[in-house]
Amino acid sequence: MQPTLVAVAHGSRDPRAPHAVEALLDRVRELRPRLDVRLGHIELNRPLLGDALREVSGSAVLVPLLLGRGHHVKRDLPASAARAAHLRTRIAAPLGPHPLLVEALYDRLLEAGWTPGAAVVLAAAGSRDSDSAADTRRSAALLSERLGGVAVVAAYACAAAPTVPDAVRALAARGHHRVAVASYFTAPGRFATQCAAAAPGPAAAPLGAHPALARLVLRRYDAALAASVAGDQRELATA
């Protein structure tokens, strides 16, 4: 049997967030109908990750619906996996950075009315983790390439600088008077709404159930499985 895919969402008080995540997972199930796909939240929404893992048997791959390396990926997910002692667990990489994620960002910007030549602020939640910030900057660079080389600046809702308003002002000071905001969020929430409100021009919707994001969830799942098999083979070879 294939290991269960347990998608790990952050959780939000915004009532739209769980629906957006479930819509994304419905797309994942459509792409791979025989795969057992479940959902667990780090906080705020049910099922919580620990409860979700208790309902799984055999083995599971935890796929974080998070966009970079940070505290949740480095600490919370391994801790939850360790507590699920009845399972053989693997933890996949976060969704970003990746070209499929950039395709979803690109489409959301077009839907919002972005026009060629306009600069972009890539609005993310923010983290004190340097790896998380590096991942966001890498996604900003990839998005700039996808948009034909226009200026794309990473900015944050909290915990890191610059803020979205500061990034908009900095772009204006450099002569960029057409600025859109790309939403580096998988689902609606307080931070996504806050960042969109700071946009002087088009503000893209969160990534949601974009088809490229569904493919990326499966790509991360498959990569985690492949890495696990390779590790098992190395262990056997040295036994």
C-alpha positions as CSV (number, residue, x, y, z in Angstrom):
1,M,0.0,0.0,0.0
2,Q,1.1,3.5,-0.7
3,P,1.9,5.6,2.4
4,T,-0.9,8.0,3.3
5,L,-0.3,11.6,2.2
6,V,-1.0,13.8,5.2
7,A,-1.1,17.4,4.1
8,V,-0.2,19.8,6.9
9,A,-1.8,23.2,6.9
10,H,-1.0,26.0,9.4
11,G,-4.6,26.7,10.4
12,S,-6.4,30.1,10.5
13,R,-9.3,31.8,12.2
14,D,-10.5,32.9,8.8
15,P,-13.4,30.6,8.0
16,R,-12.5,30.5,4.3
17,A,-9.1,28.9,5.0
18,P,-10.2,25.3,5.7
19,H,-12.4,25.3,2.6
20,A,-9.6,26.6,0.4
21,V,-7.3,23.8,1.7
22,E,-9.9,21.1,1.2
23,A,-10.5,22.3,-2.3
24,L,-6.7,22.0,-3.0
25,L,-6.7,18.4,-1.6
26,D,-9.7,17.5,-3.7
27,R,-7.6,18.4,-6.7
28,V,-4.8,16.2,-5.4
29,R,-7.2,13.3,-5.0
30,E,-8.5,13.8,-8.6
31,L,-4.9,13.6,-9.8
32,R,-4.2,10.4,-7.8
33,P,-7.5,8.7,-7.0
34,R,-6.1,5.7,-5.2
35,L,-3.9,7.7,-2.8
36,D,-5.2,8.2,0.7
37,V,-5.0,12.0,1.2
38,R,-5.8,13.5,4.6
39,L,-5.4,16.8,6.3
40,G,-4.0,17.9,9.7
41,H,-3.5,21.5,11.0
42,I,-0.7,22.8,13.2
43,E,-3.1,24.9,15.1
44,L,-6.5,26.7,15.2
45,N,-8.5,24.3,13.0
46,R,-9.5,20.6,13.2
47,P,-8.4,18.1,12.7
48,L,-5.1,18.9,14.4
49,L,-2.1,17.1,13.1
50,G,-1.7,14.8,16.1
51,D,-5.4,13.7,15.8
52,A,-5.0,13.1,12.1
53,L,-2.0,11.0,12.5
54,R,-3.7,8.8,15.2
55,E,-6.2,7.8,12.5
56,V,-3.5,6.6,10.1
57,S,-1.9,3.2,10.1
58,G,1.2,1.8,8.5
59,S,3.2,4.7,7.1
60,A,2.6,8.3,6.1
61,V,4.3,11.2,4.3
62,L,3.7,14.6,5.9
63,V,3.6,17.2,3.1
64,P,3.7,20.8,4.6
65,L,1.4,23.2,2.8
66,L,3.9,25.8,3.9
67,L,6.0,27.9,1.5
68,G,9.5,27.8,3.1
69,R,11.7,26.3,5.7
70,G,10.8,27.7,9.1
71,H,10.0,26.7,12.7
72,H,7.0,24.6,11.8
73,V,8.8,22.6,9.2
74,K,12.0,22.2,11.3
75,R,10.5,21.7,14.7
76,D,6.7,21.1,14.8
77,L,6.4,18.5,12.1
78,P,9.3,16.3,13.3
79,A,7.9,16.5,16.9
80,S,4.5,15.4,15.7
81,A,6.0,12.6,13.7
82,A,8.0,11.4,16.7
83,R,4.8,11.3,18.8
84,A,3.1,9.1,16.2
85,A,5.2,6.1,17.3
86,H,2.8,3.7,15.6
87,L,3.6,5.1,12.2
88,R,6.6,5.1,9.9
89,T,6.7,8.7,8.9
90,R,8.6,10.8,6.3
91,I,8.5,14.6,6.1
92,A,8.5,16.2,2.6
93,A,10.0,19.5,1.7
94,P,7.8,22.6,2.0
95,L,6.1,23.8,-1.2
96,G,8.5,26.6,-1.9
97,P,10.6,27.6,-3.7
98,H,9.6,25.7,-6.9
99,P,8.7,26.5,-10.5
100,L,5.2,25.1,-10.1
101,L,4.6,27.4,-7.2
102,V,5.8,30.3,-9.5
103,E,3.3,29.2,-12.1
104,A,0.5,29.5,-9.6
105,L,1.8,32.9,-8.5
106,Y,1.9,34.1,-12.1
107,D,-1.6,33.0,-12.9
108,R,-3.0,34.6,-9.7
109,L,-1.3,37.9,-10.7
110,L,-2.8,37.8,-14.2
111,E,-6.2,37.1,-12.7
112,A,-5.9,40.2,-10.5
113,G,-5.0,42.4,-13.4
114,W,-1.2,42.6,-13.4
115,T,0.1,44.0,-16.6
116,P,3.6,43.6,-18.1
117,G,6.2,46.0,-16.7
118,A,4.5,46.5,-13.4
119,A,6.7,45.8,-10.4
120,V,5.6,43.2,-7.8
121,V,5.7,42.8,-4.1
122,L,5.7,39.1,-3.1
123,A,3.9,39.3,0.2
124,A,4.6,36.5,2.7
125,A,3.8,35.8,6.4
126,G,7.4,36.3,7.6
127,S,9.7,34.4,9.9
128,R,12.7,34.9,12.0
129,D,14.3,31.9,10.4
130,S,17.0,32.8,7.9
131,D,16.2,29.8,5.8
132,S,12.6,30.8,5.5
133,A,13.6,34.3,4.3
134,A,16.0,32.8,1.8
135,D,13.3,30.6,0.4
136,T,11.0,33.6,0.0
137,R,13.7,35.6,-1.7
138,R,14.4,32.7,-4.1
139,S,10.7,32.5,-5.0
140,A,10.8,36.3,-5.7
141,A,13.8,35.8,-8.0
142,L,12.0,33.0,-9.8
143,L,8.8,35.0,-10.2
144,S,10.9,37.9,-11.6
145,E,12.2,35.6,-14.2
146,R,8.7,34.3,-15.1
147,L,7.4,37.9,-15.4
148,G,10.2,38.9,-17.9
149,G,12.6,40.4,-15.4
150,V,10.4,43.0,-13.7
151,A,11.3,44.0,-10.2
152,V,9.9,41.6,-7.6
153,V,10.6,42.3,-3.9
154,A,9.9,39.9,-1.0
155,A,8.0,41.6,1.9
156,Y,6.4,40.3,5.0
157,A,3.4,40.7,7.3
158,C,5.4,40.2,10.5
159,A,8.7,39.0,12.0
160,A,10.8,40.2,9.1
161,A,11.5,43.3,7.0
162,P,10.5,44.9,4.8
163,T,6.8,45.2,5.4
164,V,4.6,45.3,2.3
165,P,4.0,49.1,2.7
166,D,7.7,49.7,3.1
167,A,8.4,47.6,0.0
168,V,5.9,49.5,-2.0
169,R,7.4,52.8,-1.0
170,A,10.9,51.6,-1.8
171,L,9.8,50.5,-5.3
172,A,8.2,53.9,-5.8
173,A,11.4,55.6,-4.8
174,R,13.1,53.6,-7.5
175,G,10.6,54.9,-10.1
176,H,8.2,51.9,-10.1
177,H,4.8,53.6,-9.9
178,R,2.8,50.6,-11.0
179,V,3.0,47.9,-8.3
180,A,1.0,44.8,-7.7
181,V,1.0,42.5,-4.7
182,A,1.4,38.7,-5.2
183,S,0.0,36.6,-2.3
184,Y,2.5,34.1,-1.0
185,F,-0.1,32.3,1.0
186,T,-1.8,29.0,0.4
187,A,-5.1,30.1,1.8
188,P,-7.0,33.2,3.0
189,G,-6.2,34.5,6.4
190,R,-5.4,37.6,8.5
191,F,-2.0,38.1,7.1
192,A,-3.0,37.6,3.5
193,T,-5.8,40.1,3.9
194,Q,-3.5,42.6,5.6
195,C,-1.0,42.4,2.8
196,A,-3.6,42.7,0.0
197,A,-5.0,45.9,1.7
198,A,-1.5,47.5,1.4
199,A,-1.5,47.1,-2.4
200,P,-1.5,50.3,-4.4
201,G,-2.6,48.4,-7.5
202,P,-3.7,44.8,-8.2
203,A,-3.7,42.4,-5.3
204,A,-3.6,38.7,-6.2
205,A,-5.6,36.1,-4.4
206,P,-4.0,33.4,-2.3
207,L,-2.8,30.3,-4.2
208,G,-5.7,28.2,-3.1
209,A,-6.7,25.2,-5.2
210,H,-4.5,26.2,-8.2
211,P,-3.8,23.1,-10.4
212,A,-0.1,23.7,-10.3
213,L,-0.1,23.7,-6.5
214,A,-1.9,20.3,-6.5
215,R,0.8,18.9,-8.8
216,L,3.4,20.3,-6.5
217,V,1.9,18.6,-3.4
218,L,2.3,15.3,-5.2
219,R,5.8,16.2,-6.4
220,R,6.9,16.7,-2.8
221,Y,5.2,13.5,-1.7
222,D,7.0,11.5,-4.5
223,A,10.3,13.1,-3.7
224,A,10.1,12.2,0.0
225,L,9.3,8.6,-0.9
226,A,12.2,8.4,-3.4
227,A,14.6,9.8,-0.8
228,S,13.4,7.3,1.8
229,V,13.9,4.4,-0.6
230,A,17.4,5.6,-1.5
231,G,18.2,5.8,2.2
232,D,16.9,2.3,2.9
233,Q,19.1,1.0,0.0
234,R,22.2,2.7,1.5
235,E,21.5,1.2,4.9
236,L,21.2,-2.3,3.3
237,A,24.4,-1.8,1.4
238,T,26.4,-0.9,4.5
239,A,24.8,-3.5,6.8
